[in-house]
Amino acid sequence: MLGLGTRNVGAAVAPLLAAAELDPRATVMVVLGVPLQILVSLVAAAWFARDAKRASA
């Protein structure tokens, strides 16, 4: 689950770099999406760790 949310950054950047005319708003959306993906991954990891501790107790 954690990998699914973070592995698509390259897929989002590739069309931006291949486009002849680059929209700055699209670049900002991708750049802002990276920290958001990191934040969501950290929250999900903490949640799964809590559930794993509860299951092993």
VEXRODREN-598894 format. One record per residue: residue in three letters; residue number from 1; x, y, z of N, C-alpha, C, CB in turn. Coordinates in nm, 4 decimals. Glycine has a CB too. Layout:
<sites>
SITE   residuo   num         nX         nY         nZ        caX        caY        caZ         cX         cY         cZ        cbX        cbY        cbZ
SITE       ALA   NUM          X          Y          Z          X          Y          Z          X          Y          Z          X          Y          Z
...
</sites>
This chain:
<sites>
SITE   residuo   num         nX         nY         nZ        caX        caY        caZ         cX         cY         cZ        cbX        cbY        cbZ
SITE       MET     1     0.0815    -0.1196     0.0000     0.0000     0.0000     0.0000     0.0857     0.1257     0.0000    -0.0927     0.0000     0.1195
SITE       LEU     2     0.1918     0.1265     0.0804     0.2743     0.2464     0.0876     0.3407     0.2748    -0.0463     0.3800     0.2320     0.1968
SITE       GLY     3     0.3849     0.1720    -0.1157     0.4511     0.1913    -0.2441     0.3570     0.2400    -0.3527     0.5154     0.0637    -0.2878
SITE       LEU     4     0.2308     0.2073    -0.3440     0.1360     0.2486    -0.4470     0.1169     0.3992    -0.4516     0.0032     0.1817    -0.4243
SITE       GLY     5     0.1276     0.4642    -0.3367     0.1074     0.6081    -0.3328     0.2297     0.6888    -0.3705     0.0631     0.6478    -0.1982
SITE       THR     6     0.3475     0.6266    -0.3724     0.4692     0.7033    -0.3953     0.5381     0.6711    -0.5266     0.5640     0.6804    -0.2837
SITE       ARG     7     0.5041     0.5652    -0.5932     0.5812     0.5264    -0.7107     0.5365     0.5967    -0.8381     0.5722     0.3785    -0.7299
SITE       ASN     8     0.4333     0.6761    -0.8345     0.3814     0.7367    -0.9552     0.4309     0.8790    -0.9789     0.2333     0.7362    -0.9504
SITE       VAL     9     0.5310     0.9230    -0.9032     0.5848     1.0571    -0.9238     0.6497     1.0668    -1.0609     0.6862     1.0929    -0.8136
SITE       GLY    10     0.7246     0.9667    -1.0989     0.7885     0.9665    -1.2309     0.6868     0.9671    -1.3434     0.8791     0.8458    -1.2452
SITE       ALA    11     0.5775     0.8975    -1.3251     0.4723     0.8958    -1.4265     0.4045     1.0315    -1.4384     0.3689     0.7888    -1.3938
SITE       ALA    12     0.4037     1.1082    -1.3317     0.3446     1.2419    -1.3362     0.4404     1.3435    -1.3981     0.3049     1.2868    -1.1957
SITE       VAL    13     0.5699     1.3249    -1.3770     0.6686     1.4202    -1.4278     0.6996     1.3964    -1.5755     0.7970     1.4114    -1.3460
SITE       ALA    14     0.6971     1.2734    -1.6210     0.7362     1.2414    -1.7587     0.6571     1.3189    -1.8640     0.7193     1.0939    -1.7829
SITE       PRO    15     0.5244     1.3257    -1.8576     0.4525     1.4029    -1.9591     0.4826     1.5528    -1.9516     0.3034     1.3803    -1.9444
SITE       LEU    16     0.5114     1.6009    -1.8304     0.5448     1.7428    -1.8187     0.6747     1.7751    -1.8903     0.5551     1.7833    -1.6723
SITE       LEU    17     0.7717     1.6860    -1.8773     0.9001     1.7096    -1.9426     0.8935     1.6867    -2.0928     1.0060     1.6205    -1.8823
SITE       ALA    18     0.8000     1.6056    -2.1383     0.7889     1.5761    -2.2801     0.7049     1.6793    -2.3553     0.7298     1.4391    -2.2988
SITE       ALA    19     0.6272     1.7582    -2.2841     0.5388     1.8556    -2.3494     0.6201     1.9709    -2.4081     0.4341     1.9098    -2.2492
SITE       ALA    20     0.5746     2.0191    -2.5204     0.6437     2.1296    -2.5865     0.6237     2.2601    -2.5090     0.5934     2.1453    -2.7315
SITE       GLU    21     0.5024     2.2834    -2.4639     0.4728     2.4050    -2.3879     0.4335     2.3646    -2.2467     0.3594     2.4889    -2.4558
SITE       LEU    22     0.5153     2.4003    -2.1510     0.4971     2.3558    -2.0138     0.4124     2.4553    -1.9360     0.6324     2.3364    -1.9454
SITE       ASP    23     0.3068     2.4048    -1.8744     0.2205     2.4874    -1.7903     0.2796     2.4925    -1.6494     0.0743     2.4318    -1.7878
SITE       PRO    24     0.3151     2.6095    -1.6003     0.3757     2.6187    -1.4667     0.2842     2.5668    -1.3559     0.4133     2.7623    -1.4373
SITE       ARG    25     0.1536     2.5777    -1.3741     0.0606     2.5277    -1.2714     0.0689     2.3766    -1.2572    -0.0829     2.5683    -1.3049
SITE       ALA    26     0.0901     2.3078    -1.3688     0.1023     2.1625    -1.3634     0.2292     2.1226    -1.2885     0.1028     2.1027    -1.5054
SITE       THR    27     0.3361     2.1950    -1.3101     0.4602     2.1669    -1.2384     0.4422     2.1886    -1.0894     0.5739     2.2546    -1.2911
SITE       VAL    28     0.3732     2.2948    -1.0515     0.3483     2.3220    -0.9099     0.2644     2.2111    -0.8486     0.2784     2.4578    -0.8919
SITE       MET    29     0.1665     2.1607    -0.9205     0.0832     2.0524    -0.8680     0.1663     1.9280    -0.8409    -0.0301     2.0196    -0.9657
SITE       VAL    30     0.2571     1.8942    -0.9322     0.3409     1.7761    -0.9128     0.4373     1.7979    -0.7962     0.4190     1.7433    -1.0418
SITE       VAL    31     0.4973     1.9169    -0.7902     0.5920     1.9459    -0.6822     0.5224     1.9432    -0.5465     0.6588     2.0824    -0.7046
SITE       LEU    32     0.4024     1.9939    -0.5363     0.3286     1.9900    -0.4103     0.2775     1.8502    -0.3783     0.2123     2.0872    -0.4149
SITE       GLY    33     0.2618     1.7683    -0.4794     0.2154     1.6319    -0.4574     0.3187     1.5433    -0.3909     0.1746     1.5711    -0.5869
SITE       VAL    34     0.4469     1.5711    -0.4124     0.5525     1.4870    -0.3535     0.5520     1.4938    -0.2009     0.6899     1.5298    -0.4066
SITE       PRO    35     0.5538     1.6127    -0.1379     0.5473     1.6145     0.0089     0.4167     1.5558     0.0632     0.5634     1.7569     0.0593
SITE       LEU    36     0.3099     1.5732    -0.0096     0.1828     1.5158     0.0342     0.1900     1.3636     0.0340     0.0678     1.5636    -0.0559
SITE       GLN    37     0.2520     1.3055    -0.0687     0.2676     1.1604    -0.0726     0.3551     1.1113     0.0419     0.3272     1.1170    -0.2063
SITE       ILE    38     0.4594     1.1856     0.0732     0.5461     1.1475     0.1843     0.4685     1.1528     0.3155     0.6698     1.2395     0.1911
SITE       LEU    39     0.3923     1.2582     0.3347     0.3139     1.2731     0.4577     0.2128     1.1598     0.4730     0.2416     1.4083     0.4586
SITE       VAL    40     0.1419     1.1296     0.3676     0.0418     1.0225     0.3736     0.1092     0.8876     0.3993    -0.0403     1.0172     0.2423
SITE       SER    41     0.2263     0.8655     0.3398     0.2987     0.7403     0.3623     0.3431     0.7269     0.5073     0.4198     0.7318     0.2700
SITE       LEU    42     0.3903     0.8366     0.5668     0.4325     0.8318     0.7068     0.3148     0.8060     0.8004     0.5017     0.9620     0.7452
SITE       VAL    43     0.2027     0.8682     0.7728     0.0831     0.8449     0.8544     0.0365     0.7001     0.8405    -0.0305     0.9418     0.8137
SITE       ALA    44     0.0362     0.6485     0.7183    -0.0061     0.5100     0.6977     0.0900     0.4129     0.7654    -0.0157     0.4788     0.5479
SITE       ALA    45     0.2213     0.4399     0.7593     0.3192     0.3522     0.8243     0.2982     0.3505     0.9754     0.4628     0.3974     0.7911
SITE       ALA    46     0.2724     0.4669     1.0340     0.2472     0.4723     1.1782     0.1199     0.3969     1.2141     0.2372     0.6180     1.2257
SITE       TRP    47     0.0199     0.4099     1.1309    -0.1065     0.3404     1.1564    -0.0877     0.1885     1.1493    -0.2139     0.3855     1.0551
SITE       PHE    48    -0.0172     0.1425     1.0450     0.0063    -0.0010     1.0304     0.0943    -0.0540     1.1424     0.0703    -0.0311     0.8951
SITE       ALA    49     0.1915     0.0248     1.1885     0.2774    -0.0177     1.2995     0.1962    -0.0318     1.4272     0.3926     0.0820     1.3207
SITE       ARG    50     0.1041     0.0592     1.4484     0.0184     0.0513     1.5674    -0.0664    -0.0757     1.5635    -0.0727     0.1761     1.5777
SITE       ASP    51    -0.1214    -0.1052     1.4458    -0.2023    -0.2262     1.4332    -0.1171    -0.3514     1.4497    -0.2736    -0.2289     1.2981
SITE       ALA    52     0.0066    -0.3492     1.4020     0.0955    -0.4658     1.4146     0.1325    -0.4875     1.5605     0.2235    -0.4473     1.3291
SITE       LYS    53     0.1572    -0.3794     1.6346     0.1893    -0.3931     1.7779     0.0699    -0.4501     1.8533     0.2305    -0.2562     1.8388
SITE       ARG    54    -0.0482    -0.4039     1.8169    -0.1701    -0.4518     1.8836    -0.1930    -0.5997     1.8539    -0.2926    -0.3691     1.8390
SITE       ALA    55    -0.1645    -0.6437     1.7309    -0.1871    -0.7814     1.6935    -0.0863    -0.8760     1.7593    -0.1811    -0.7951     1.5434
SITE       SER    56     0.0358    -0.8268     1.7819     0.1375    -0.9138     1.8407     0.1268    -0.9199     1.9933     0.2764    -0.8658     1.8007
SITE       ALA    57     0.0516    -0.8314     2.0519     0.0391    -0.8306     2.1995    -0.0597    -0.9325     2.2493    -0.0025    -0.6938     2.2486
</sites>
